[in-house]
Amino acid sequence: MSQQTIINAQGLDLTFQTNDGPVHALKDVNLEINKGDFVSFIGPSGCGKTTFLRCMAGLETPTAGTLTVNGMTPEEARKARAYGYVFQAAGLYPWRTIGGNIRLPLEIMGFSKGDQAARVERVLELVDLAGFENKFPWQLSGGMQQRASIARALAFDADILLMDEPFGALDEIVRDHLNEQLLQLWARTEKTIGFVTHSIPEAVYLSTKIVVMSPRPGRITDVIESPLPKERPLDIRDSAEFIEIAHRVRDGLRAGHLDG
């Protein structure tokens, strides 16, 4: 069975014009992401990981090359609500309840009140926050706020979830727990996920495909297809296979620095 390509980048370049002159953020990026893939982007700060994610979301416009999302331009995909986007900070409105925050995109999109209520209930269960609908963000821990942010991105049931370092600010124990939960969520929803991270263990633990990027201008130095099984308990990180992939990621990051 041939795999369906969801995101396809060919010869992608992006140069920002700044007061200090042009900044070459992405250079000749070629990548295919298939339906149901969990793809992590890892590389040094400023290497264009987030920029590439924003290009997929139609929030930045490449200066050369082609990029399609579900066979459309990113702009068309954005209008077709093909993806949900989770930012580094939870970005919840403090004056709205958790339910109110999750409902916001549904209100904007014109879903009926009944449909909104059903969707909020469903996604709160998905992220293990059932019963927290009437709480305010300040009443929740950082990890719970980030789960609410993921619920908001899932509420209108887009096929693609784009996540920009969503767990970067959380402590290791909370992060481990959310990594486990995210894998369970991915297994249940079968979304296609693009995930930006600075953490090698996080990238290896979560992904079916790890994209290693070089320092600016961001190029892809390695694409690692993970041989790990879909079911991944946390202790898989102690396995020889896991450690071997982590070494390859680290070597790729090092090589990118040397080439840069």
FIROMAR-216650 format. One line per field, with one value per residue: y, x, z of N, C-alpha, C, CB in turn; residue in one letter; residue number from 1. Coordinates in nm, 2 decimals, padded with zeros to 4 digits. Glycine has a CB too. Layout:
N
npy Y;...
npx X;...
npz Z;...
capy Y;...
capx X;...
capz Z;...
cpy Y;...
cpx X;...
cpz Z;...
cbpy Y;...
cbpx X;...
cbpz Z;...
res A;...
n NUM;...
This chain:
260
npy -00.12;00.21;00.50;00.79;01.11;01.38;01.63;01.81;01.92;02.08;02.18;02.40;02.73;03.01;03.34;03.60;03.95;04.19;04.48;04.46;04.35;04.06;03.75;03.42;03.18;02.92;02.66;02.49;02.28;01.96;01.74;01.48;01.42;01.17;01.04;01.00;01.00;01.07;01.33;01.46;01.77;01.86;02.05;02.30;02.61;02.86;02.74;02.72;02.54;02.61;02.80;02.65;02.49;02.70;02.78;02.56;02.60;02.81;03.06;03.18;03.28;03.09;03.18;03.06;02.75;02.47;02.40;02.19;02.12;01.86;01.85;02.11;02.47;02.60;02.82;02.78;02.54;02.63;02.79;02.59;02.47;02.27;02.20;02.19;02.41;02.42;02.62;02.73;02.85;02.80;02.99;03.05;03.23;03.43;03.52;03.35;03.04;02.70;02.54;02.75;02.86;02.64;02.63;02.86;02.87;02.72;02.87;03.09;02.96;02.90;02.68;02.50;02.56;02.32;02.14;02.25;02.21;01.92;01.87;02.00;01.85;01.60;01.64;01.72;01.49;01.34;01.45;01.40;01.57;01.58;01.72;01.96;02.17;02.41;02.54;02.80;02.91;02.99;02.82;02.58;02.36;02.41;02.20;02.10;02.32;02.32;02.09;02.16;02.35;02.18;02.04;02.24;02.28;02.04;02.05;02.12;01.91;01.87;01.71;01.73;01.80;02.06;02.13;02.34;02.31;02.23;02.14;02.24;02.42;02.29;02.09;01.80;01.56;01.61;01.66;01.40;01.26;01.39;01.34;01.06;01.07;01.21;01.03;00.83;00.97;01.03;00.77;00.71;00.90;00.91;01.12;01.33;01.44;01.72;01.81;02.03;02.03;02.06;01.86;01.56;01.30;01.33;01.37;01.12;00.94;01.00;00.99;00.87;00.95;01.13;01.45;01.60;01.91;02.16;02.43;02.78;02.87;02.69;02.35;02.02;01.77;01.50;01.24;01.03;00.73;00.58;00.27;00.18;00.03;00.10;00.11;00.24;00.22;00.42;00.32;00.22;00.39;00.30;00.11;-00.07;-00.01;00.23;00.40;00.38;00.52;00.77;00.84;00.86;01.08;01.27;01.26;01.36;01.62;01.72;01.69;01.87;02.11;02.12;02.13;02.37
npx 00.08;00.07;00.20;00.04;00.13;00.15;00.27;00.49;00.79;01.00;01.32;01.32;01.36;01.43;01.46;01.50;01.44;01.62;01.69;01.96;02.05;02.01;01.88;01.95;01.74;01.64;01.76;01.75;01.57;01.44;01.17;00.95;00.65;00.45;00.11;00.00;00.25;00.49;00.68;00.98;01.16;01.49;01.76;02.02;01.97;01.81;01.82;01.62;01.41;01.16;01.09;01.05;00.83;00.65;00.63;00.50;00.25;00.16;00.23;00.47;00.63;00.79;01.09;01.18;01.14;00.91;00.61;00.38;00.07;-00.14;-00.17;-00.23;-00.15;00.02;-00.12;-00.38;-00.43;-00.44;-00.67;-00.85;-00.85;-00.67;-00.49;-00.39;-00.23;00.02;00.17;00.49;00.44;00.15;-00.05;-00.31;-00.62;-00.65;-00.89;-01.08;-01.24;-01.11;-01.26;-01.38;-01.16;-01.09;-01.31;-01.29;-01.17;-01.37;-01.59;-01.52;-01.51;-01.77;-01.92;-02.20;-02.37;-02.42;-02.26;-02.01;-02.00;-02.00;-01.76;-01.57;-01.60;-01.51;-01.24;-01.12;-01.14;-00.96;-00.71;-00.69;-00.82;-01.07;-01.34;-01.22;-01.32;-01.45;-01.26;-01.01;-00.72;-00.51;-00.55;-00.45;-00.17;00.15;00.19;-00.06;-00.19;-00.06;-00.16;-00.42;-00.39;-00.32;-00.55;-00.72;-00.61;-00.68;-00.95;-01.11;-01.07;-00.86;-00.64;-00.37;-00.12;00.07;00.35;00.53;00.79;00.64;00.67;00.90;00.94;00.89;00.94;01.15;01.02;00.74;00.75;00.83;00.60;00.40;00.50;00.46;00.18;00.12;00.21;00.02;-00.21;-00.16;-00.17;-00.44;-00.57;-00.45;-00.33;-00.13;00.18;00.39;00.68;00.86;01.17;01.43;01.54;01.72;01.65;01.37;01.30;01.38;01.22;00.96;00.92;00.84;01.00;01.29;01.41;01.71;01.86;02.08;02.30;02.21;02.24;01.94;01.96;01.86;02.03;02.02;01.78;01.61;01.46;01.27;01.33;01.19;00.92;00.57;00.43;00.55;00.69;00.82;01.07;01.19;01.38;01.62;01.71;01.92;01.88;01.74;01.94;02.13;02.00;01.98;02.25;02.31;02.15;02.29;02.54;02.47;02.39;02.63;02.79;02.66;02.72;02.99;03.00;02.88
npz 00.00;-00.10;00.06;00.18;00.09;00.30;00.37;00.17;00.09;-00.14;-00.24;-00.07;00.03;00.24;00.30;00.52;00.51;00.68;00.89;00.93;00.70;00.47;00.61;00.59;00.64;00.58;00.37;00.07;00.15;00.16;00.20;00.28;00.44;00.56;00.58;00.91;01.02;01.28;01.32;01.42;01.46;01.50;01.61;01.64;01.83;01.64;01.40;01.22;01.26;01.38;01.20;00.97;01.05;01.07;00.81;00.70;00.82;00.70;00.80;00.75;00.45;00.21;00.01;-00.21;-00.39;-00.34;-00.15;-00.02;00.15;00.22;-00.05;-00.12;-00.13;00.16;00.26;00.15;00.28;00.54;00.54;00.49;00.72;00.79;00.98;01.33;01.57;01.81;02.04;02.19;02.44;02.64;02.59;02.68;02.73;03.01;03.12;03.03;03.09;03.09;02.93;02.78;02.65;02.48;02.33;02.18;01.90;01.78;01.81;01.65;01.41;01.37;01.46;01.59;01.91;02.05;01.91;01.97;02.25;02.27;02.13;02.30;02.53;02.44;02.36;02.60;02.74;02.58;02.63;02.90;03.08;03.17;03.35;03.42;03.28;03.37;03.52;03.56;03.37;03.55;03.76;03.70;03.66;03.49;03.31;03.28;03.17;02.92;02.82;02.79;02.59;02.38;02.36;02.26;02.01;01.90;01.88;01.65;01.50;01.30;01.06;01.09;01.33;01.44;01.63;01.84;02.02;02.26;02.52;02.62;02.83;03.06;03.36;03.39;03.48;03.45;03.18;03.08;03.15;02.99;02.74;02.72;02.73;02.50;02.30;02.34;02.27;02.01;01.90;01.94;01.79;01.54;01.41;01.19;01.29;01.34;01.51;01.70;01.87;02.12;02.25;02.25;02.36;02.38;02.11;02.00;02.14;02.08;01.80;01.46;01.26;01.25;01.20;01.14;01.17;01.05;01.17;01.10;00.75;00.78;00.70;00.61;00.76;00.82;00.80;01.00;01.00;01.24;01.40;01.62;01.80;01.77;02.01;02.30;02.60;02.87;02.96;02.74;02.66;02.77;02.62;02.38;02.12;02.12;02.23;02.03;01.82;01.93;01.95;01.67;01.61;01.76;01.64;01.39;01.45;01.54;01.31;01.14;01.26;01.21;00.93;00.89
capy 00.00;00.33;00.59;00.92;01.22;01.49;01.75;01.79;02.04;02.06;02.29;02.52;02.84;03.13;03.45;03.72;04.08;04.26;04.60;04.43;04.27;03.94;03.64;03.30;03.09;02.78;02.64;02.37;02.18;01.86;01.65;01.43;01.37;01.08;01.04;00.93;01.01;01.16;01.38;01.56;01.85;01.89;02.12;02.41;02.73;02.95;02.66;02.72;02.44;02.67;02.87;02.55;02.46;02.81;02.77;02.45;02.65;02.93;03.18;03.24;03.24;03.06;03.27;02.97;02.61;02.44;02.34;02.16;02.05;01.80;01.88;02.25;02.56;02.62;02.92;02.71;02.44;02.71;02.83;02.47;02.42;02.13;02.17;02.27;02.46;02.43;02.71;02.70;02.88;02.75;03.09;03.05;03.36;03.41;03.55;03.24;02.91;02.60;02.51;02.87;02.86;02.54;02.67;02.98;02.84;02.66;02.99;03.16;02.88;02.90;02.56;02.52;02.55;02.18;02.08;02.30;02.14;01.78;01.87;02.03;01.73;01.49;01.67;01.72;01.35;01.29;01.50;01.36;01.69;01.58;01.78;02.08;02.26;02.54;02.60;02.90;02.87;03.01;02.72;02.46;02.36;02.44;02.08;02.09;02.43;02.28;01.99;02.23;02.41;02.07;02.01;02.35;02.26;01.92;02.07;02.12;01.78;01.88;01.59;01.76;01.88;02.12;02.16;02.41;02.29;02.25;02.09;02.29;02.50;02.21;02.01;01.67;01.46;01.65;01.64;01.26;01.22;01.44;01.26;00.94;01.10;01.25;00.91;00.77;01.06;01.01;00.64;00.71;01.00;00.88;01.25;01.35;01.54;01.78;01.84;02.09;02.00;02.07;01.74;01.44;01.19;01.35;01.34;00.97;00.87;01.03;01.00;00.77;01.00;01.24;01.53;01.67;02.03;02.23;02.57;02.86;02.85;02.56;02.25;01.89;01.69;01.36;01.20;00.90;00.65;00.51;00.13;00.15;-00.01;00.21;00.10;00.27;00.25;00.52;00.25;00.19;00.48;00.23;00.00;-00.05;00.05;00.37;00.47;00.39;00.63;00.90;00.86;00.90;01.22;01.36;01.27;01.44;01.76;01.76;01.70;01.99;02.22;02.12;02.17;02.50
capx 00.00;00.15;00.17;-00.01;00.22;00.06;00.34;00.59;00.88;01.11;01.40;01.26;01.45;01.36;01.55;01.43;01.51;01.62;01.77;02.11;02.08;01.93;01.91;01.92;01.69;01.63;01.83;01.73;01.50;01.36;01.12;00.81;00.59;00.34;-00.01;00.02;00.39;00.52;00.81;01.04;01.27;01.58;01.88;02.06;01.88;01.82;01.85;01.51;01.31;01.03;01.06;01.00;00.70;00.56;00.60;00.39;00.13;00.12;00.26;00.58;00.62;00.93;01.13;01.20;01.10;00.76;00.57;00.23;00.01;-00.26;-00.18;-00.26;-00.05;00.00;-00.23;-00.51;-00.45;-00.48;-00.81;-00.93;-00.83;-00.61;-00.39;-00.39;-00.09;00.05;00.29;00.58;00.37;00.01;-00.13;-00.45;-00.67;-00.67;-01.03;-01.17;-01.22;-01.04;-01.36;-01.39;-01.04;-01.10;-01.43;-01.27;-01.16;-01.49;-01.68;-01.48;-01.54;-01.92;-01.98;-02.32;-02.34;-02.42;-02.13;-01.90;-02.00;-01.96;-01.62;-01.49;-01.60;-01.43;-01.09;-01.08;-01.11;-00.85;-00.59;-00.70;-00.85;-01.22;-01.38;-01.15;-01.38;-01.48;-01.14;-00.94;-00.58;-00.42;-00.58;-00.39;-00.02;00.20;00.17;-00.21;-00.22;-00.01;-00.25;-00.54;-00.35;-00.32;-00.70;-00.77;-00.56;-00.75;-01.10;-01.18;-01.04;-00.77;-00.56;-00.23;-00.10;00.20;00.38;00.65;00.85;00.53;00.71;01.03;00.96;00.84;01.05;01.17;00.92;00.62;00.77;00.82;00.46;00.33;00.55;00.38;00.04;00.12;00.21;-00.12;-00.31;-00.13;-00.22;-00.58;-00.63;-00.39;-00.30;00.01;00.23;00.52;00.71;00.99;01.23;01.58;01.58;01.74;01.57;01.23;01.28;01.39;01.11;00.83;00.90;00.86;01.10;01.36;01.48;01.82;01.89;02.21;02.29;02.16;02.10;01.89;01.95;01.84;02.16;01.99;01.64;01.62;01.34;01.29;01.29;01.13;00.78;00.48;00.41;00.68;00.70;00.94;01.20;01.25;01.50;01.74;01.74;02.04;01.83;01.71;02.07;02.19;01.94;02.02;02.39;02.30;02.10;02.39;02.64;02.42;02.40;02.78;02.84;02.60;02.80;03.12;02.98;02.82
capz 00.00;-00.10;00.17;00.13;00.13;00.36;00.36;00.07;00.07;-00.24;-00.27;00.00;00.07;00.30;00.34;00.58;00.49;00.81;00.89;00.92;00.58;00.46;00.70;00.52;00.75;00.53;00.25;00.00;00.24;00.09;00.30;00.26;00.56;00.52;00.67;01.03;01.07;01.39;01.27;01.51;01.40;01.60;01.56;01.73;01.83;01.53;01.28;01.12;01.29;01.40;01.07;00.88;01.10;01.04;00.67;00.68;00.88;00.62;00.88;00.68;00.31;00.15;-00.10;-00.32;-00.38;-00.33;-00.02;-00.03;00.26;00.17;-00.19;-00.14;-00.07;00.31;00.28;00.12;00.39;00.66;00.52;00.49;00.86;00.78;01.09;01.46;01.60;01.95;02.05;02.30;02.56;02.63;02.53;02.71;02.78;03.16;03.16;02.98;03.15;03.01;02.82;02.70;02.57;02.38;02.24;02.10;01.76;01.73;01.80;01.53;01.29;01.35;01.50;01.67;02.05;02.08;01.86;02.05;02.38;02.24;02.10;02.42;02.62;02.38;02.36;02.74;02.77;02.51;02.70;03.04;03.16;03.20;03.48;03.44;03.19;03.43;03.58;03.48;03.35;03.66;03.86;03.65;03.66;03.36;03.23;03.25;03.07;02.79;02.77;02.74;02.46;02.28;02.34;02.18;01.87;01.85;01.89;01.52;01.44;01.19;01.04;01.11;01.45;01.44;01.77;01.85;02.15;02.36;02.66;02.65;02.96;03.17;03.42;03.32;03.52;03.38;03.04;03.05;03.15;02.87;02.62;02.72;02.70;02.36;02.22;02.35;02.20;01.86;01.87;01.94;01.69;01.41;01.34;01.14;01.38;01.32;01.64;01.71;02.00;02.14;02.33;02.17;02.41;02.34;01.96;01.97;02.21;02.02;01.65;01.36;01.17;01.31;01.10;01.20;01.10;01.07;01.20;00.99;00.71;00.81;00.60;00.67;00.75;00.83;00.82;01.06;01.02;01.37;01.40;01.74;01.78;01.80;02.16;02.36;02.74;02.89;02.98;02.61;02.65;02.82;02.52;02.30;01.99;02.15;02.25;01.90;01.74;02.00;01.90;01.53;01.61;01.82;01.54;01.29;01.50;01.54;01.17;01.09;01.31;01.14;00.80;00.89
cpy 00.12;00.43;00.73;01.03;01.34;01.63;01.72;01.92;02.00;02.18;02.42;02.61;02.95;03.22;03.56;03.84;04.16;04.39;04.58;04.35;04.14;03.83;03.51;03.20;02.94;02.77;02.50;02.26;02.09;01.76;01.61;01.38;01.29;01.08;00.95;00.93;01.10;01.21;01.49;01.64;01.89;01.95;02.23;02.52;02.81;02.87;02.66;02.62;02.50;02.74;02.77;02.51;02.57;02.82;02.67;02.51;02.77;03.06;03.25;03.19;03.22;03.16;03.19;02.83;02.59;02.37;02.31;02.09;02.00;01.83;02.02;02.34;02.57;02.72;02.86;02.61;02.51;02.74;02.71;02.40;02.28;02.10;02.25;02.30;02.48;02.51;02.67;02.73;02.84;02.86;03.09;03.19;03.35;03.44;03.45;03.12;02.82;02.57;02.63;02.89;02.76;02.57;02.78;02.96;02.79;02.77;03.07;03.09;02.86;02.76;02.59;02.50;02.40;02.10;02.12;02.22;01.99;01.78;01.90;01.91;01.62;01.52;01.68;01.58;01.30;01.33;01.48;01.49;01.70;01.63;01.91;02.20;02.40;02.60;02.71;02.86;02.88;02.90;02.58;02.47;02.38;02.32;02.07;02.20;02.39;02.18;02.05;02.30;02.31;02.04;02.12;02.33;02.14;01.94;02.06;02.00;01.79;01.75;01.61;01.84;01.93;02.17;02.21;02.40;02.31;02.22;02.15;02.36;02.42;02.13;01.87;01.56;01.49;01.62;01.49;01.21;01.27;01.38;01.13;00.96;01.14;01.13;00.84;00.84;01.04;00.88;00.64;00.79;00.98;01.01;01.23;01.46;01.58;01.84;01.90;02.07;02.03;01.95;01.62;01.32;01.20;01.32;01.19;00.90;00.88;00.99;00.87;00.82;01.13;01.32;01.62;01.79;02.09;02.37;02.65;02.88;02.71;02.46;02.12;01.81;01.54;01.34;01.05;00.84;00.56;00.36;00.09;00.11;00.11;00.22;00.13;00.31;00.34;00.44;00.20;00.27;00.42;00.13;00.03;00.03;00.20;00.45;00.48;00.50;00.76;00.94;00.92;01.05;01.31;01.37;01.37;01.59;01.81;01.78;01.83;02.11;02.23;02.16;02.32;02.61
cpx 00.09;00.11;00.13;00.08;00.13;00.14;00.46;00.67;00.99;01.19;01.37;01.37;01.37;01.47;01.47;01.51;01.50;01.70;01.92;02.14;02.00;01.98;01.86;01.87;01.68;01.69;01.81;01.68;01.41;01.31;00.98;00.77;00.46;00.23;00.02;00.16;00.39;00.66;00.86;01.15;01.36;01.70;01.91;01.97;01.91;01.85;01.74;01.40;01.17;00.99;00.99;00.85;00.60;00.53;00.49;00.25;00.08;00.14;00.38;00.57;00.77;00.96;01.16;01.16;00.95;00.73;00.42;00.19;-00.13;-00.28;-00.22;-00.15;-00.08;-00.11;-00.37;-00.54;-00.50;-00.63;-00.90;-00.92;-00.78;-00.52;-00.43;-00.25;-00.08;00.18;00.37;00.51;00.22;-00.08;-00.28;-00.50;-00.71;-00.82;-01.13;-01.14;-01.15;-01.14;-01.38;-01.27;-01.04;-01.21;-01.39;-01.25;-01.29;-01.60;-01.65;-01.52;-01.70;-01.98;-02.10;-02.28;-02.33;-02.30;-02.01;-01.89;-01.95;-01.81;-01.53;-01.48;-01.51;-01.28;-01.04;-01.05;-00.98;-00.72;-00.59;-00.72;-01.00;-01.24;-01.31;-01.21;-01.40;-01.37;-01.08;-00.79;-00.49;-00.44;-00.52;-00.24;00.02;00.18;00.03;-00.25;-00.18;-00.10;-00.38;-00.52;-00.36;-00.47;-00.76;-00.73;-00.63;-00.90;-01.17;-01.14;-00.96;-00.68;-00.42;-00.22;00.05;00.23;00.52;00.71;00.75;00.57;00.84;01.05;00.92;00.95;01.04;01.06;00.79;00.63;00.76;00.67;00.38;00.38;00.48;00.24;00.03;00.12;00.08;-00.22;-00.29;-00.18;-00.37;-00.64;-00.57;-00.36;-00.16;00.07;00.37;00.56;00.85;01.04;01.38;01.63;01.60;01.66;01.42;01.21;01.28;01.27;00.98;00.81;00.91;00.97;01.16;01.44;01.58;01.85;02.02;02.19;02.25;02.27;02.06;01.88;01.92;01.97;02.13;01.84;01.65;01.48;01.35;01.24;01.22;00.98;00.69;00.44;00.54;00.67;00.83;01.07;01.26;01.38;01.63;01.78;01.85;02.00;01.80;01.84;02.14;02.13;01.98;02.16;02.39;02.25;02.22;02.51;02.60;02.42;02.54;02.83;02.78;02.67;02.93;03.11;02.94;02.91
cpz 00.00;00.00;00.11;00.18;00.18;00.34;00.27;00.05;-00.04;-00.27;-00.19;00.06;00.14;00.35;00.39;00.55;00.63;00.79;00.88;00.80;00.58;00.56;00.63;00.62;00.71;00.40;00.19;00.08;00.15;00.19;00.26;00.40;00.52;00.62;00.79;01.09;01.19;01.36;01.37;01.43;01.51;01.54;01.66;01.73;01.70;01.40;01.18;01.15;01.30;01.27;00.97;00.92;01.06;00.89;00.64;00.72;00.80;00.69;00.83;00.54;00.25;00.03;-00.22;-00.29;-00.37;-00.20;-00.04;00.10;00.22;00.02;-00.22;-00.10;00.08;00.34;00.26;00.24;00.52;00.66;00.53;00.63;00.87;00.90;01.22;01.50;01.75;01.97;02.18;02.44;02.54;02.56;02.55;02.76;02.92;03.20;03.11;03.06;03.05;02.89;02.72;02.60;02.45;02.28;02.14;01.95;01.70;01.72;01.67;01.40;01.27;01.38;01.59;01.82;02.10;02.03;01.94;02.18;02.37;02.22;02.22;02.51;02.57;02.39;02.50;02.78;02.71;02.58;02.85;03.13;03.18;03.34;03.51;03.35;03.25;03.52;03.50;03.47;03.47;03.77;03.82;03.65;03.51;03.26;03.19;03.15;02.93;02.73;02.72;02.61;02.35;02.25;02.24;02.03;01.81;01.83;01.76;01.44;01.31;01.18;01.09;01.24;01.44;01.58;01.79;01.99;02.26;02.50;02.70;02.78;03.08;03.23;03.37;03.36;03.45;03.23;03.00;03.05;03.03;02.74;02.61;02.68;02.55;02.26;02.22;02.26;02.05;01.82;01.85;01.82;01.55;01.33;01.28;01.22;01.34;01.45;01.65;01.85;02.00;02.21;02.25;02.23;02.37;02.19;01.93;02.03;02.13;01.88;01.58;01.27;01.24;01.20;01.17;01.11;01.14;01.12;01.08;00.88;00.73;00.69;00.68;00.65;00.76;00.85;00.87;01.07;01.14;01.35;01.53;01.72;01.82;01.95;02.23;02.51;02.76;02.90;02.85;02.59;02.70;02.72;02.43;02.17;02.01;02.16;02.12;01.81;01.80;01.96;01.76;01.52;01.65;01.71;01.43;01.32;01.50;01.40;01.11;01.13;01.24;01.00;00.78;00.86
cbpy 00.00;00.40;00.61;00.94;01.27;01.47;01.81;01.73;02.09;02.00;02.32;02.47;02.90;03.09;03.50;03.70;04.16;04.17;04.69;04.35;04.24;03.89;03.65;03.25;03.14;02.74;02.67;02.33;02.25;01.79;01.71;01.32;01.48;00.94;00.99;00.79;01.07;01.09;01.43;01.50;01.97;01.76;02.18;02.45;02.82;03.04;02.52;02.71;02.37;02.78;02.93;02.42;02.44;02.95;02.73;02.33;02.69;02.92;03.14;03.19;03.36;02.92;03.35;02.97;02.55;02.36;02.42;02.07;02.16;01.84;01.79;02.29;02.70;02.66;03.04;02.64;02.36;02.83;02.90;02.37;02.43;02.13;02.20;02.18;02.59;02.29;02.86;02.78;03.03;02.71;03.08;02.94;03.41;03.50;03.69;03.22;02.84;02.48;02.48;02.99;02.84;02.40;02.71;03.05;02.75;02.56;03.08;03.18;02.75;02.94;02.46;02.42;02.62;02.11;02.11;02.45;02.14;01.72;01.96;02.15;01.67;01.47;01.80;01.79;01.26;01.35;01.65;01.30;01.82;01.43;01.68;02.07;02.21;02.52;02.49;03.04;02.95;03.14;02.70;02.43;02.22;02.46;01.96;02.10;02.56;02.23;01.88;02.34;02.47;01.95;02.01;02.49;02.23;01.81;02.20;02.25;01.70;02.00;01.54;01.83;01.79;02.23;02.03;02.55;02.39;02.17;01.94;02.39;02.62;02.12;02.01;01.61;01.46;01.80;01.70;01.18;01.28;01.60;01.23;00.87;01.21;01.35;00.82;00.76;01.21;01.02;00.54;00.77;01.14;00.79;01.36;01.38;01.48;01.88;01.72;02.24;01.86;02.20;01.72;01.40;01.17;01.50;01.41;00.92;00.92;01.18;01.09;00.74;01.04;01.19;01.62;01.57;02.13;02.23;02.62;03.00;02.89;02.57;02.24;01.82;01.74;01.30;01.22;00.91;00.57;00.58;00.04;00.27;-00.13;00.20;-00.03;00.39;00.13;00.60;00.14;00.21;00.61;00.17;-00.04;-00.18;-00.03;00.39;00.39;00.25;00.61;00.88;00.74;00.81;01.23;01.29;01.13;01.41;01.77;01.65;01.58;02.00;02.20;01.97;02.09;02.53
cbpx -00.10;00.15;00.30;-00.16;00.31;00.03;00.39;00.54;00.94;01.04;01.41;01.18;01.54;01.27;01.64;01.42;01.44;01.68;01.74;02.15;02.22;01.94;01.85;02.03;01.55;01.48;01.98;01.86;01.42;01.44;01.12;00.81;00.55;00.38;-00.13;-00.02;00.48;00.51;00.80;01.10;01.21;01.62;01.86;02.21;01.91;01.94;01.89;01.56;01.34;01.04;01.18;01.09;00.70;00.63;00.73;00.42;00.15;-00.02;00.27;00.72;00.56;00.93;01.25;01.35;01.17;00.71;00.60;00.20;-00.01;-00.38;-00.29;-00.39;-00.06;00.13;-00.21;-00.51;-00.32;-00.39;-00.83;-00.88;-00.97;-00.52;-00.25;-00.46;-00.06;00.05;00.25;00.71;00.38;-00.04;-00.10;-00.48;-00.79;-00.58;-01.06;-01.15;-01.36;-01.00;-01.50;-01.41;-00.91;-01.12;-01.55;-01.14;-01.05;-01.55;-01.67;-01.32;-01.48;-01.95;-01.88;-02.44;-02.45;-02.55;-02.12;-01.92;-02.14;-02.04;-01.59;-01.56;-01.74;-01.47;-01.06;-01.18;-01.23;-00.85;-00.57;-00.57;-00.81;-01.27;-01.33;-01.00;-01.50;-01.61;-01.04;-00.95;-00.52;-00.45;-00.73;-00.44;00.03;00.35;00.22;-00.29;-00.15;00.13;-00.29;-00.58;-00.21;-00.25;-00.77;-00.72;-00.41;-00.73;-01.13;-01.16;-01.16;-00.68;-00.57;-00.16;-00.12;00.21;00.37;00.64;00.96;00.41;00.71;01.07;00.87;00.73;01.03;01.30;00.90;00.58;00.91;00.90;00.39;00.35;00.71;00.38;-00.01;00.23;00.32;-00.16;-00.28;00.02;-00.17;-00.64;-00.61;-00.47;-00.30;00.01;00.24;00.52;00.70;00.99;01.20;01.61;01.47;01.89;01.58;01.19;01.40;01.52;01.10;00.80;01.01;00.73;01.03;01.46;01.37;01.94;01.78;02.30;02.42;02.13;02.09;01.75;02.08;01.72;02.25;02.07;01.55;01.69;01.31;01.21;01.42;01.14;00.75;00.35;00.35;00.75;00.71;00.91;01.18;01.15;01.47;01.71;01.61;02.11;01.69;01.63;02.16;02.18;01.78;02.01;02.48;02.21;01.98;02.45;02.67;02.27;02.34;02.86;02.79;02.45;02.82;03.18;02.87;02.75
cbpz 00.12;-00.24;00.26;00.17;00.02;00.51;00.50;-00.06;00.20;-00.37;-00.42;00.12;-00.04;00.42;00.22;00.73;00.38;00.92;01.01;01.05;00.57;00.32;00.84;00.43;00.79;00.53;00.27;-00.07;00.35;-00.03;00.44;00.15;00.66;00.49;00.60;01.01;00.96;01.54;01.13;01.63;01.32;01.68;01.42;01.70;01.95;01.55;01.31;00.99;01.42;01.51;01.01;00.88;01.25;01.09;00.59;00.76;01.02;00.58;01.03;00.75;00.22;00.10;-00.06;-00.37;-00.25;-00.45;00.10;-00.15;00.38;00.25;-00.25;-00.05;-00.14;00.37;00.18;-00.01;00.41;00.68;00.39;00.39;00.94;00.65;01.05;01.57;01.52;02.02;02.06;02.29;02.60;02.76;02.38;02.82;02.69;03.23;03.10;02.83;03.19;03.08;02.88;02.79;02.65;02.45;02.32;02.15;01.72;01.83;01.92;01.53;01.29;01.21;01.58;01.63;02.13;02.02;01.71;02.08;02.45;02.13;01.99;02.49;02.64;02.23;02.28;02.83;02.73;02.36;02.67;03.08;03.09;03.18;03.59;03.41;03.13;03.52;03.62;03.55;03.24;03.72;03.87;03.51;03.70;03.37;03.30;03.38;03.12;02.80;02.88;02.85;02.47;02.33;02.47;02.22;01.87;01.94;01.96;01.45;01.41;01.19;00.90;00.99;01.58;01.33;01.86;01.80;02.17;02.32;02.66;02.54;02.95;03.13;03.58;03.36;03.68;03.41;03.00;03.16;03.28;02.86;02.63;02.86;02.79;02.33;02.27;02.50;02.23;01.84;01.97;02.07;01.73;01.33;01.45;00.98;01.53;01.20;01.74;01.68;02.05;02.23;02.44;02.18;02.56;02.37;01.88;02.03;02.35;02.04;01.60;01.28;01.03;01.42;01.02;01.23;01.11;00.94;01.27;01.05;00.56;00.88;00.52;00.61;00.86;00.95;00.70;01.20;00.89;01.48;01.38;01.85;01.87;01.72;02.21;02.29;02.83;03.02;03.07;02.49;02.72;02.96;02.44;02.26;01.95;02.28;02.35;01.83;01.74;02.15;01.91;01.45;01.70;01.95;01.48;01.26;01.64;01.61;01.08;01.13;01.46;01.15;00.73;01.02
res M;S;Q;Q;T;I;I;N;A;Q;G;L;D;L;T;F;Q;T;N;D;G;P;V;H;A;L;K;D;V;N;L;E;I;N;K;G;D;F;V;S;F;I;G;P;S;G;C;G;K;T;T;F;L;R;C;M;A;G;L;E;T;P;T;A;G;T;L;T;V;N;G;M;T;P;E;E;A;R;K;A;R;A;Y;G;Y;V;F;Q;A;A;G;L;Y;P;W;R;T;I;G;G;N;I;R;L;P;L;E;I;M;G;F;S;K;G;D;Q;A;A;R;V;E;R;V;L;E;L;V;D;L;A;G;F;E;N;K;F;P;W;Q;L;S;G;G;M;Q;Q;R;A;S;I;A;R;A;L;A;F;D;A;D;I;L;L;M;D;E;P;F;G;A;L;D;E;I;V;R;D;H;L;N;E;Q;L;L;Q;L;W;A;R;T;E;K;T;I;G;F;V;T;H;S;I;P;E;A;V;Y;L;S;T;K;I;V;V;M;S;P;R;P;G;R;I;T;D;V;I;E;S;P;L;P;K;E;R;P;L;D;I;R;D;S;A;E;F;I;E;I;A;H;R;V;R;D;G;L;R;A;G;H;L;D;G
n 1;2;3;4;5;6;7;8;9;10;11;12;13;14;15;16;17;18;19;20;21;22;23;24;25;26;27;28;29;30;31;32;33;34;35;36;37;38;39;40;41;42;43;44;45;46;47;48;49;50;51;52;53;54;55;56;57;58;59;60;61;62;63;64;65;66;67;68;69;70;71;72;73;74;75;76;77;78;79;80;81;82;83;84;85;86;87;88;89;90;91;92;93;94;95;96;97;98;99;100;101;102;103;104;105;106;107;108;109;110;111;112;113;114;115;116;117;118;119;120;121;122;123;124;125;126;127;128;129;130;131;132;133;134;135;136;137;138;139;140;141;142;143;144;145;146;147;148;149;150;151;152;153;154;155;156;157;158;159;160;161;162;163;164;165;166;167;168;169;170;171;172;173;174;175;176;177;178;179;180;181;182;183;184;185;186;187;188;189;190;191;192;193;194;195;196;197;198;199;200;201;202;203;204;205;206;207;208;209;210;211;212;213;214;215;216;217;218;219;220;221;222;223;224;225;226;227;228;229;230;231;232;233;234;235;236;237;238;239;240;241;242;243;244;245;246;247;248;249;250;251;252;253;254;255;256;257;258;259;260
